[in-house]
Amino acid sequence: MKYSFNEIFFILVFKIIYNNFRNIFIIYLKITINKFYNNIISIKTCKIRYIYIITNNIIIQELRKASFIFVLCI
């Protein structure tokens, strides 16, 4: 089964979020569960609107403002 670049990117970023920012991600998921759910079901339809580079500061307020978000950890 071949994956497109966007699908691979989504899967990698999702794993990074879940492993490193589990608590933050759960808070975010509770806030936007309805908006996020359809995008997880259909990965091809998801649009990357925001990419946040997380260093030492995590801004939960910004996460709440966004309707859809990928958090990328370096």
mmCIF file of the N, C-alpha and C atoms, coordinates in Angstrom:
data_MODEL
# 
_entry.id   MODEL 
# 
loop_
_atom_site.group_PDB 
_atom_site.id 
_atom_site.type_symbol 
_atom_site.label_atom_id 
_atom_site.label_alt_id 
_atom_site.label_comp_id 
_atom_site.label_asym_id 
_atom_site.label_entity_id 
_atom_site.label_seq_id 
_atom_site.pdbx_PDB_ins_code 
_atom_site.Cartn_x 
_atom_site.Cartn_y 
_atom_site.Cartn_z 
_atom_site.occupancy 
_atom_site.B_iso_or_equiv 
_atom_site.pdbx_formal_charge 
_atom_site.auth_seq_id 
_atom_site.auth_comp_id 
_atom_site.auth_asym_id 
_atom_site.auth_atom_id 
_atom_site.pdbx_PDB_model_num 
ATOM 1   N N  . MET A 1 1  ? 0.840   -1.192 0.000  1.00 0.00 ? 1  MET A N  1 
ATOM 2   C CA . MET A 1 1  ? 0.000   0.000  0.000  1.00 0.00 ? 1  MET A CA 1 
ATOM 3   C C  . MET A 1 1  ? 0.879   1.248  0.000  1.00 0.00 ? 1  MET A C  1 
ATOM 4   N N  . LYS A 1 2  ? 0.723   2.064  -1.002 1.00 0.00 ? 2  LYS A N  1 
ATOM 5   C CA . LYS A 1 2  ? 1.547   3.265  -1.101 1.00 0.00 ? 2  LYS A CA 1 
ATOM 6   C C  . LYS A 1 2  ? 0.872   4.443  -0.414 1.00 0.00 ? 2  LYS A C  1 
ATOM 7   N N  . TYR A 1 3  ? 1.703   5.221  0.255  1.00 0.00 ? 3  TYR A N  1 
ATOM 8   C CA . TYR A 1 3  ? 1.205   6.427  0.919  1.00 0.00 ? 3  TYR A CA 1 
ATOM 9   C C  . TYR A 1 3  ? 1.764   7.654  0.221  1.00 0.00 ? 3  TYR A C  1 
ATOM 10  N N  . SER A 1 4  ? 0.961   8.695  0.144  1.00 0.00 ? 4  SER A N  1 
ATOM 11  C CA . SER A 1 4  ? 1.456   9.950  -0.409 1.00 0.00 ? 4  SER A CA 1 
ATOM 12  C C  . SER A 1 4  ? 2.310   10.657 0.634  1.00 0.00 ? 4  SER A C  1 
ATOM 13  N N  . PHE A 1 5  ? 3.038   11.676 0.206  1.00 0.00 ? 5  PHE A N  1 
ATOM 14  C CA . PHE A 1 5  ? 3.879   12.437 1.133  1.00 0.00 ? 5  PHE A CA 1 
ATOM 15  C C  . PHE A 1 5  ? 3.048   13.030 2.260  1.00 0.00 ? 5  PHE A C  1 
ATOM 16  N N  . ASN A 1 6  ? 1.881   13.571 1.924  1.00 0.00 ? 6  ASN A N  1 
ATOM 17  C CA . ASN A 1 6  ? 1.027   14.189 2.946  1.00 0.00 ? 6  ASN A CA 1 
ATOM 18  C C  . ASN A 1 6  ? 0.561   13.186 3.984  1.00 0.00 ? 6  ASN A C  1 
ATOM 19  N N  . GLU A 1 7  ? 0.257   11.993 3.540  1.00 0.00 ? 7  GLU A N  1 
ATOM 20  C CA . GLU A 1 7  ? -0.185  10.950 4.465  1.00 0.00 ? 7  GLU A CA 1 
ATOM 21  C C  . GLU A 1 7  ? 0.944   10.528 5.394  1.00 0.00 ? 7  GLU A C  1 
ATOM 22  N N  . ILE A 1 8  ? 2.131   10.352 4.829  1.00 0.00 ? 8  ILE A N  1 
ATOM 23  C CA . ILE A 1 8  ? 3.288   9.981  5.648  1.00 0.00 ? 8  ILE A CA 1 
ATOM 24  C C  . ILE A 1 8  ? 3.590   11.087 6.647  1.00 0.00 ? 8  ILE A C  1 
ATOM 25  N N  . PHE A 1 9  ? 3.558   12.335 6.169  1.00 0.00 ? 9  PHE A N  1 
ATOM 26  C CA . PHE A 1 9  ? 3.801   13.483 7.044  1.00 0.00 ? 9  PHE A CA 1 
ATOM 27  C C  . PHE A 1 9  ? 2.793   13.513 8.185  1.00 0.00 ? 9  PHE A C  1 
ATOM 28  N N  . PHE A 1 10 ? 1.531   13.289 7.851  1.00 0.00 ? 10 PHE A N  1 
ATOM 29  C CA . PHE A 1 10 ? 0.474   13.285 8.863  1.00 0.00 ? 10 PHE A CA 1 
ATOM 30  C C  . PHE A 1 10 ? 0.741   12.220 9.919  1.00 0.00 ? 10 PHE A C  1 
ATOM 31  N N  . ILE A 1 11 ? 1.062   11.013 9.463  1.00 0.00 ? 11 ILE A N  1 
ATOM 32  C CA . ILE A 1 11 ? 1.283   9.893  10.383 1.00 0.00 ? 11 ILE A CA 1 
ATOM 33  C C  . ILE A 1 11 ? 2.480   10.167 11.289 1.00 0.00 ? 11 ILE A C  1 
ATOM 34  N N  . LEU A 1 12 ? 3.576   10.660 10.717 1.00 0.00 ? 12 LEU A N  1 
ATOM 35  C CA . LEU A 1 12 ? 4.776   10.955 11.505 1.00 0.00 ? 12 LEU A CA 1 
ATOM 36  C C  . LEU A 1 12 ? 4.509   12.033 12.538 1.00 0.00 ? 12 LEU A C  1 
ATOM 37  N N  . VAL A 1 13 ? 3.869   13.107 12.103 1.00 0.00 ? 13 VAL A N  1 
ATOM 38  C CA . VAL A 1 13 ? 3.587   14.211 13.018 1.00 0.00 ? 13 VAL A CA 1 
ATOM 39  C C  . VAL A 1 13 ? 2.613   13.775 14.105 1.00 0.00 ? 13 VAL A C  1 
ATOM 40  N N  . PHE A 1 14 ? 1.631   12.975 13.717 1.00 0.00 ? 14 PHE A N  1 
ATOM 41  C CA . PHE A 1 14 ? 0.666   12.479 14.696 1.00 0.00 ? 14 PHE A CA 1 
ATOM 42  C C  . PHE A 1 14 ? 1.369   11.662 15.775 1.00 0.00 ? 14 PHE A C  1 
ATOM 43  N N  . LYS A 1 15 ? 2.308   10.804 15.365 1.00 0.00 ? 15 LYS A N  1 
ATOM 44  C CA . LYS A 1 15 ? 3.059   9.991  16.326 1.00 0.00 ? 15 LYS A CA 1 
ATOM 45  C C  . LYS A 1 15 ? 3.923   10.854 17.229 1.00 0.00 ? 15 LYS A C  1 
ATOM 46  N N  . ILE A 1 16 ? 4.553   11.866 16.638 1.00 0.00 ? 16 ILE A N  1 
ATOM 47  C CA . ILE A 1 16 ? 5.391   12.775 17.428 1.00 0.00 ? 16 ILE A CA 1 
ATOM 48  C C  . ILE A 1 16 ? 4.554   13.502 18.472 1.00 0.00 ? 16 ILE A C  1 
ATOM 49  N N  . ILE A 1 17 ? 3.399   13.994 18.059 1.00 0.00 ? 17 ILE A N  1 
ATOM 50  C CA . ILE A 1 17 ? 2.505   14.679 18.996 1.00 0.00 ? 17 ILE A CA 1 
ATOM 51  C C  . ILE A 1 17 ? 2.111   13.739 20.122 1.00 0.00 ? 17 ILE A C  1 
ATOM 52  N N  . TYR A 1 18 ? 1.690   12.547 19.745 1.00 0.00 ? 18 TYR A N  1 
ATOM 53  C CA . TYR A 1 18 ? 1.163   11.622 20.748 1.00 0.00 ? 18 TYR A CA 1 
ATOM 54  C C  . TYR A 1 18 ? 2.237   11.202 21.739 1.00 0.00 ? 18 TYR A C  1 
ATOM 55  N N  . ASN A 1 19 ? 3.444   10.958 21.250 1.00 0.00 ? 19 ASN A N  1 
ATOM 56  C CA . ASN A 1 19 ? 4.518   10.481 22.124 1.00 0.00 ? 19 ASN A CA 1 
ATOM 57  C C  . ASN A 1 19 ? 5.081   11.570 23.030 1.00 0.00 ? 19 ASN A C  1 
ATOM 58  N N  . ASN A 1 20 ? 5.230   12.774 22.499 1.00 0.00 ? 20 ASN A N  1 
ATOM 59  C CA . ASN A 1 20 ? 5.925   13.820 23.240 1.00 0.00 ? 20 ASN A CA 1 
ATOM 60  C C  . ASN A 1 20 ? 5.009   14.815 23.941 1.00 0.00 ? 20 ASN A C  1 
ATOM 61  N N  . PHE A 1 21 ? 3.810   14.969 23.402 1.00 0.00 ? 21 PHE A N  1 
ATOM 62  C CA . PHE A 1 21 ? 2.915   15.982 23.953 1.00 0.00 ? 21 PHE A CA 1 
ATOM 63  C C  . PHE A 1 21 ? 1.548   15.388 24.255 1.00 0.00 ? 21 PHE A C  1 
ATOM 64  N N  . ARG A 1 22 ? 1.548   14.196 24.830 1.00 0.00 ? 22 ARG A N  1 
ATOM 65  C CA . ARG A 1 22 ? 0.290   13.469 25.033 1.00 0.00 ? 22 ARG A CA 1 
ATOM 66  C C  . ARG A 1 22 ? -0.735  14.292 25.809 1.00 0.00 ? 22 ARG A C  1 
ATOM 67  N N  . ASN A 1 23 ? -0.310  14.900 26.906 1.00 0.00 ? 23 ASN A N  1 
ATOM 68  C CA . ASN A 1 23 ? -1.241  15.664 27.744 1.00 0.00 ? 23 ASN A CA 1 
ATOM 69  C C  . ASN A 1 23 ? -1.786  16.878 27.011 1.00 0.00 ? 23 ASN A C  1 
ATOM 70  N N  . ILE A 1 24 ? -0.914  17.612 26.348 1.00 0.00 ? 24 ILE A N  1 
ATOM 71  C CA . ILE A 1 24 ? -1.331  18.796 25.594 1.00 0.00 ? 24 ILE A CA 1 
ATOM 72  C C  . ILE A 1 24 ? -2.281  18.385 24.477 1.00 0.00 ? 24 ILE A C  1 
ATOM 73  N N  . PHE A 1 25 ? -1.930  17.293 23.806 1.00 0.00 ? 25 PHE A N  1 
ATOM 74  C CA . PHE A 1 25 ? -2.726  16.844 22.672 1.00 0.00 ? 25 PHE A CA 1 
ATOM 75  C C  . PHE A 1 25 ? -4.119  16.408 23.108 1.00 0.00 ? 25 PHE A C  1 
ATOM 76  N N  . ILE A 1 26 ? -4.203  15.746 24.254 1.00 0.00 ? 26 ILE A N  1 
ATOM 77  C CA . ILE A 1 26 ? -5.507  15.324 24.772 1.00 0.00 ? 26 ILE A CA 1 
ATOM 78  C C  . ILE A 1 26 ? -6.376  16.542 25.085 1.00 0.00 ? 26 ILE A C  1 
ATOM 79  N N  . ILE A 1 27 ? -5.784  17.563 25.691 1.00 0.00 ? 27 ILE A N  1 
ATOM 80  C CA . ILE A 1 27 ? -6.515  18.810 25.972 1.00 0.00 ? 27 ILE A CA 1 
ATOM 81  C C  . ILE A 1 27 ? -7.019  19.415 24.659 1.00 0.00 ? 27 ILE A C  1 
ATOM 82  N N  . TYR A 1 28 ? -6.138  19.486 23.678 1.00 0.00 ? 28 TYR A N  1 
ATOM 83  C CA . TYR A 1 28 ? -6.495  20.058 22.383 1.00 0.00 ? 28 TYR A CA 1 
ATOM 84  C C  . TYR A 1 28 ? -7.586  19.236 21.698 1.00 0.00 ? 28 TYR A C  1 
ATOM 85  N N  . LEU A 1 29 ? -7.453  17.907 21.790 1.00 0.00 ? 29 LEU A N  1 
ATOM 86  C CA . LEU A 1 29 ? -8.406  17.027 21.134 1.00 0.00 ? 29 LEU A CA 1 
ATOM 87  C C  . LEU A 1 29 ? -9.794  17.171 21.737 1.00 0.00 ? 29 LEU A C  1 
ATOM 88  N N  . LYS A 1 30 ? -9.863  17.360 23.051 1.00 0.00 ? 30 LYS A N  1 
ATOM 89  C CA . LYS A 1 30 ? -11.151 17.559 23.708 1.00 0.00 ? 30 LYS A CA 1 
ATOM 90  C C  . LYS A 1 30 ? -11.810 18.846 23.238 1.00 0.00 ? 30 LYS A C  1 
ATOM 91  N N  . ILE A 1 31 ? -10.999 19.867 22.989 1.00 0.00 ? 31 ILE A N  1 
ATOM 92  C CA . ILE A 1 31 ? -11.532 21.160 22.567 1.00 0.00 ? 31 ILE A CA 1 
ATOM 93  C C  . ILE A 1 31 ? -12.065 21.083 21.135 1.00 0.00 ? 31 ILE A C  1 
ATOM 94  N N  . THR A 1 32 ? -11.362 20.367 20.269 1.00 0.00 ? 32 THR A N  1 
ATOM 95  C CA . THR A 1 32 ? -11.707 20.397 18.843 1.00 0.00 ? 32 THR A CA 1 
ATOM 96  C C  . THR A 1 32 ? -12.078 19.024 18.296 1.00 0.00 ? 32 THR A C  1 
ATOM 97  N N  . ILE A 1 33 ? -12.598 18.158 19.155 1.00 0.00 ? 33 ILE A N  1 
ATOM 98  C CA . ILE A 1 33 ? -12.857 16.779 18.750 1.00 0.00 ? 33 ILE A CA 1 
ATOM 99  C C  . ILE A 1 33 ? -13.744 16.684 17.521 1.00 0.00 ? 33 ILE A C  1 
ATOM 100 N N  . ASN A 1 34 ? -14.772 17.501 17.420 1.00 0.00 ? 34 ASN A N  1 
ATOM 101 C CA . ASN A 1 34 ? -15.690 17.410 16.285 1.00 0.00 ? 34 ASN A CA 1 
ATOM 102 C C  . ASN A 1 34 ? -15.049 17.848 14.975 1.00 0.00 ? 34 ASN A C  1 
ATOM 103 N N  . LYS A 1 35 ? -14.231 18.890 15.043 1.00 0.00 ? 35 LYS A N  1 
ATOM 104 C CA . LYS A 1 35 ? -13.576 19.386 13.837 1.00 0.00 ? 35 LYS A CA 1 
ATOM 105 C C  . LYS A 1 35 ? -12.449 18.455 13.403 1.00 0.00 ? 35 LYS A C  1 
ATOM 106 N N  . PHE A 1 36 ? -11.801 17.842 14.388 1.00 0.00 ? 36 PHE A N  1 
ATOM 107 C CA . PHE A 1 36 ? -10.616 17.033 14.115 1.00 0.00 ? 36 PHE A CA 1 
ATOM 108 C C  . PHE A 1 36 ? -10.978 15.636 13.621 1.00 0.00 ? 36 PHE A C  1 
ATOM 109 N N  . TYR A 1 37 ? -12.110 15.137 14.078 1.00 0.00 ? 37 TYR A N  1 
ATOM 110 C CA . TYR A 1 37 ? -12.491 13.742 13.845 1.00 0.00 ? 37 TYR A CA 1 
ATOM 111 C C  . TYR A 1 37 ? -12.549 13.380 12.366 1.00 0.00 ? 37 TYR A C  1 
ATOM 112 N N  . ASN A 1 38 ? -13.219 14.195 11.568 1.00 0.00 ? 38 ASN A N  1 
ATOM 113 C CA . ASN A 1 38 ? -13.361 13.905 10.139 1.00 0.00 ? 38 ASN A CA 1 
ATOM 114 C C  . ASN A 1 38 ? -12.020 13.900 9.421  1.00 0.00 ? 38 ASN A C  1 
ATOM 115 N N  . ASN A 1 39 ? -11.116 14.754 9.868  1.00 0.00 ? 39 ASN A N  1 
ATOM 116 C CA . ASN A 1 39 ? -9.809  14.827 9.230  1.00 0.00 ? 39 ASN A CA 1 
ATOM 117 C C  . ASN A 1 39 ? -8.959  13.591 9.512  1.00 0.00 ? 39 ASN A C  1 
ATOM 118 N N  . ILE A 1 40 ? -9.145  13.002 10.693 1.00 0.00 ? 40 ILE A N  1 
ATOM 119 C CA . ILE A 1 40 ? -8.421  11.768 10.998 1.00 0.00 ? 40 ILE A CA 1 
ATOM 120 C C  . ILE A 1 40 ? -8.968  10.611 10.162 1.00 0.00 ? 40 ILE A C  1 
ATOM 121 N N  . ILE A 1 41 ? -10.288 10.578 10.019 1.00 0.00 ? 41 ILE A N  1 
ATOM 122 C CA . ILE A 1 41 ? -10.919 9.508  9.241  1.00 0.00 ? 41 ILE A CA 1 
ATOM 123 C C  . ILE A 1 41 ? -10.444 9.554  7.787  1.00 0.00 ? 41 ILE A C  1 
ATOM 124 N N  . SER A 1 42 ? -10.430 10.743 7.213  1.00 0.00 ? 42 SER A N  1 
ATOM 125 C CA . SER A 1 42 ? -10.030 10.893 5.816  1.00 0.00 ? 42 SER A CA 1 
ATOM 126 C C  . SER A 1 42 ? -8.783  11.763 5.739  1.00 0.00 ? 42 SER A C  1 
ATOM 127 N N  . ILE A 1 43 ? -7.638  11.107 5.794  1.00 0.00 ? 43 ILE A N  1 
ATOM 128 C CA . ILE A 1 43 ? -6.363  11.819 5.849  1.00 0.00 ? 43 ILE A CA 1 
ATOM 129 C C  . ILE A 1 43 ? -6.152  12.682 4.601  1.00 0.00 ? 43 ILE A C  1 
ATOM 130 N N  . LYS A 1 44 ? -6.625  12.194 3.452  1.00 0.00 ? 44 LYS A N  1 
ATOM 131 C CA . LYS A 1 44 ? -6.386  12.905 2.198  1.00 0.00 ? 44 LYS A CA 1 
ATOM 132 C C  . LYS A 1 44 ? -7.088  14.254 2.147  1.00 0.00 ? 44 LYS A C  1 
ATOM 133 N N  . THR A 1 45 ? -8.157  14.416 2.937  1.00 0.00 ? 45 THR A N  1 
ATOM 134 C CA . THR A 1 45 ? -8.902  15.669 2.872  1.00 0.00 ? 45 THR A CA 1 
ATOM 135 C C  . THR A 1 45 ? -8.387  16.715 3.857  1.00 0.00 ? 45 THR A C  1 
ATOM 136 N N  . CYS A 1 46 ? -7.463  16.318 4.710  1.00 0.00 ? 46 CYS A N  1 
ATOM 137 C CA . CYS A 1 46 ? -7.030  17.264 5.738  1.00 0.00 ? 46 CYS A CA 1 
ATOM 138 C C  . CYS A 1 46 ? -6.133  18.343 5.142  1.00 0.00 ? 46 CYS A C  1 
ATOM 139 N N  . LYS A 1 47 ? -6.287  19.548 5.637  1.00 0.00 ? 47 LYS A N  1 
ATOM 140 C CA . LYS A 1 47 ? -5.486  20.672 5.180  1.00 0.00 ? 47 LYS A CA 1 
ATOM 141 C C  . LYS A 1 47 ? -4.627  21.149 6.336  1.00 0.00 ? 47 LYS A C  1 
ATOM 142 N N  . ILE A 1 48 ? -3.366  21.363 6.051  1.00 0.00 ? 48 ILE A N  1 
ATOM 143 C CA . ILE A 1 48 ? -2.478  21.859 7.091  1.00 0.00 ? 48 ILE A CA 1 
ATOM 144 C C  . ILE A 1 48 ? -2.581  23.383 7.111  1.00 0.00 ? 48 ILE A C  1 
ATOM 145 N N  . ARG A 1 49 ? -3.240  23.901 8.135  1.00 0.00 ? 49 ARG A N  1 
ATOM 146 C CA . ARG A 1 49 ? -3.429  25.349 8.223  1.00 0.00 ? 49 ARG A CA 1 
ATOM 147 C C  . ARG A 1 49 ? -2.355  25.999 9.084  1.00 0.00 ? 49 ARG A C  1 
ATOM 148 N N  . TYR A 1 50 ? -1.943  25.280 10.098 1.00 0.00 ? 50 TYR A N  1 
ATOM 149 C CA . TYR A 1 50 ? -0.937  25.837 10.993 1.00 0.00 ? 50 TYR A CA 1 
ATOM 150 C C  . TYR A 1 50 ? 0.114   24.784 11.312 1.00 0.00 ? 50 TYR A C  1 
ATOM 151 N N  . ILE A 1 51 ? 1.368   25.181 11.266 1.00 0.00 ? 51 ILE A N  1 
ATOM 152 C CA . ILE A 1 51 ? 2.425   24.313 11.771 1.00 0.00 ? 51 ILE A CA 1 
ATOM 153 C C  . ILE A 1 51 ? 3.155   25.095 12.858 1.00 0.00 ? 51 ILE A C  1 
ATOM 154 N N  . TYR A 1 52 ? 3.107   24.565 14.053 1.00 0.00 ? 52 TYR A N  1 
ATOM 155 C CA . TYR A 1 52 ? 3.793   25.212 15.157 1.00 0.00 ? 52 TYR A CA 1 
ATOM 156 C C  . TYR A 1 52 ? 5.072   24.462 15.476 1.00 0.00 ? 52 TYR A C  1 
ATOM 157 N N  . ILE A 1 53 ? 6.162   25.179 15.538 1.00 0.00 ? 53 ILE A N  1 
ATOM 158 C CA . ILE A 1 53 ? 7.418   24.580 15.932 1.00 0.00 ? 53 ILE A CA 1 
ATOM 159 C C  . ILE A 1 53 ? 7.515   24.706 17.449 1.00 0.00 ? 53 ILE A C  1 
ATOM 160 N N  . ILE A 1 54 ? 7.486   23.578 18.119 1.00 0.00 ? 54 ILE A N  1 
ATOM 161 C CA . ILE A 1 54 ? 7.498   23.583 19.575 1.00 0.00 ? 54 ILE A CA 1 
ATOM 162 C C  . ILE A 1 54 ? 8.929   23.462 20.081 1.00 0.00 ? 54 ILE A C  1 
ATOM 163 N N  . THR A 1 55 ? 9.352   24.434 20.863 1.00 0.00 ? 55 THR A N  1 
ATOM 164 C CA . THR A 1 55 ? 10.671  24.344 21.488 1.00 0.00 ? 55 THR A CA 1 
ATOM 165 C C  . THR A 1 55 ? 10.444  24.149 22.968 1.00 0.00 ? 55 THR A C  1 
ATOM 166 N N  . ASN A 1 56 ? 10.634  25.197 23.760 1.00 0.00 ? 56 ASN A N  1 
ATOM 167 C CA . ASN A 1 56 ? 10.372  25.090 25.186 1.00 0.00 ? 56 ASN A CA 1 
ATOM 168 C C  . ASN A 1 56 ? 9.022   25.665 25.563 1.00 0.00 ? 56 ASN A C  1 
ATOM 169 N N  . ASN A 1 57 ? 8.479   26.528 24.712 1.00 0.00 ? 57 ASN A N  1 
ATOM 170 C CA . ASN A 1 57 ? 7.207   27.191 25.016 1.00 0.00 ? 57 ASN A CA 1 
ATOM 171 C C  . ASN A 1 57 ? 6.065   26.559 24.249 1.00 0.00 ? 57 ASN A C  1 
ATOM 172 N N  . ILE A 1 58 ? 5.036   26.162 24.981 1.00 0.00 ? 58 ILE A N  1 
ATOM 173 C CA . ILE A 1 58 ? 3.842   25.614 24.348 1.00 0.00 ? 58 ILE A CA 1 
ATOM 174 C C  . ILE A 1 58 ? 2.681   26.553 24.664 1.00 0.00 ? 58 ILE A C  1 
ATOM 175 N N  . ILE A 1 59 ? 2.090   27.132 23.623 1.00 0.00 ? 59 ILE A N  1 
ATOM 176 C CA . ILE A 1 59 ? 1.046   28.135 23.825 1.00 0.00 ? 59 ILE A CA 1 
ATOM 177 C C  . ILE A 1 59 ? -0.316  27.498 23.600 1.00 0.00 ? 59 ILE A C  1 
ATOM 178 N N  . ILE A 1 60 ? -0.969  27.124 24.693 1.00 0.00 ? 60 ILE A N  1 
ATOM 179 C CA . ILE A 1 60 ? -2.264  26.449 24.595 1.00 0.00 ? 60 ILE A CA 1 
ATOM 180 C C  . ILE A 1 60 ? -3.332  27.391 24.042 1.00 0.00 ? 60 ILE A C  1 
ATOM 181 N N  . GLN A 1 61 ? -3.209  28.683 24.345 1.00 0.00 ? 61 GLN A N  1 
ATOM 182 C CA . GLN A 1 61 ? -4.181  29.658 23.836 1.00 0.00 ? 61 GLN A CA 1 
ATOM 183 C C  . GLN A 1 61 ? -4.194  29.654 22.309 1.00 0.00 ? 61 GLN A C  1 
ATOM 184 N N  . GLU A 1 62 ? -3.021  29.551 21.708 1.00 0.00 ? 62 GLU A N  1 
ATOM 185 C CA . GLU A 1 62 ? -2.938  29.506 20.248 1.00 0.00 ? 62 GLU A CA 1 
ATOM 186 C C  . GLU A 1 62 ? -3.566  28.230 19.716 1.00 0.00 ? 62 GLU A C  1 
ATOM 187 N N  . LEU A 1 63 ? -3.389  27.130 20.445 1.00 0.00 ? 63 LEU A N  1 
ATOM 188 C CA . LEU A 1 63 ? -4.000  25.869 20.027 1.00 0.00 ? 63 LEU A CA 1 
ATOM 189 C C  . LEU A 1 63 ? -5.515  25.977 20.032 1.00 0.00 ? 63 LEU A C  1 
ATOM 190 N N  . ARG A 1 64 ? -6.049  26.693 21.022 1.00 0.00 ? 64 ARG A N  1 
ATOM 191 C CA . ARG A 1 64 ? -7.504  26.839 21.121 1.00 0.00 ? 64 ARG A CA 1 
ATOM 192 C C  . ARG A 1 64 ? -8.068  27.693 19.994 1.00 0.00 ? 64 ARG A C  1 
ATOM 193 N N  . LYS A 1 65 ? -7.287  28.664 19.526 1.00 0.00 ? 65 LYS A N  1 
ATOM 194 C CA . LYS A 1 65 ? -7.756  29.547 18.460 1.00 0.00 ? 65 LYS A CA 1 
ATOM 195 C C  . LYS A 1 65 ? -7.863  28.813 17.126 1.00 0.00 ? 65 LYS A C  1 
ATOM 196 N N  . ALA A 1 66 ? -6.964  27.889 16.890 1.00 0.00 ? 66 ALA A N  1 
ATOM 197 C CA . ALA A 1 66 ? -6.903  27.226 15.589 1.00 0.00 ? 66 ALA A CA 1 
ATOM 198 C C  . ALA A 1 66 ? -8.016  26.197 15.452 1.00 0.00 ? 66 ALA A C  1 
ATOM 199 N N  . SER A 1 67 ? -8.602  26.144 14.276 1.00 0.00 ? 67 SER A N  1 
ATOM 200 C CA . SER A 1 67 ? -9.648  25.150 14.042 1.00 0.00 ? 67 SER A CA 1 
ATOM 201 C C  . SER A 1 67 ? -9.035  23.783 13.734 1.00 0.00 ? 67 SER A C  1 
ATOM 202 N N  . PHE A 1 68 ? -7.839  23.812 13.159 1.00 0.00 ? 68 PHE A N  1 
ATOM 203 C CA . PHE A 1 68 ? -7.153  22.560 12.863 1.00 0.00 ? 68 PHE A CA 1 
ATOM 204 C C  . PHE A 1 68 ? -5.659  22.823 12.939 1.00 0.00 ? 68 PHE A C  1 
ATOM 205 N N  . ILE A 1 69 ? -4.922  21.897 13.497 1.00 0.00 ? 69 ILE A N  1 
ATOM 206 C CA . ILE A 1 69 ? -3.508  22.191 13.715 1.00 0.00 ? 69 ILE A CA 1 
ATOM 207 C C  . ILE A 1 69 ? -2.644  20.943 13.672 1.00 0.00 ? 69 ILE A C  1 
ATOM 208 N N  . PHE A 1 70 ? -1.466  21.088 13.143 1.00 0.00 ? 70 PHE A N  1 
ATOM 209 C CA . PHE A 1 70 ? -0.425  20.090 13.315 1.00 0.00 ? 70 PHE A CA 1 
ATOM 210 C C  . PHE A 1 70 ? 0.639   20.690 14.215 1.00 0.00 ? 70 PHE A C  1 
ATOM 211 N N  . VAL A 1 71 ? 1.075   19.937 15.188 1.00 0.00 ? 71 VAL A N  1 
ATOM 212 C CA . VAL A 1 71 ? 2.169   20.406 16.030 1.00 0.00 ? 71 VAL A CA 1 
ATOM 213 C C  . VAL A 1 71 ? 3.401   19.609 15.653 1.00 0.00 ? 71 VAL A C  1 
ATOM 214 N N  . LEU A 1 72 ? 4.421   20.312 15.214 1.00 0.00 ? 72 LEU A N  1 
ATOM 215 C CA . LEU A 1 72 ? 5.639   19.647 14.774 1.00 0.00 ? 72 LEU A CA 1 
ATOM 216 C C  . LEU A 1 72 ? 6.745   19.897 15.786 1.00 0.00 ? 72 LEU A C  1 
ATOM 217 N N  . CYS A 1 73 ? 7.307   18.828 16.314 1.00 0.00 ? 73 CYS A N  1 
ATOM 218 C CA . CYS A 1 73 ? 8.356   18.950 17.321 1.00 0.00 ? 73 CYS A CA 1 
ATOM 219 C C  . CYS A 1 73 ? 9.710   18.692 16.680 1.00 0.00 ? 73 CYS A C  1 
ATOM 220 N N  . ILE A 1 74 ? 10.669  19.589 16.927 1.00 0.00 ? 74 ILE A N  1 
ATOM 221 C CA . ILE A 1 74 ? 12.012  19.376 16.389 1.00 0.00 ? 74 ILE A CA 1 
ATOM 222 C C  . ILE A 1 74 ? 12.891  18.841 17.501 1.00 0.00 ? 74 ILE A C  1 
# 
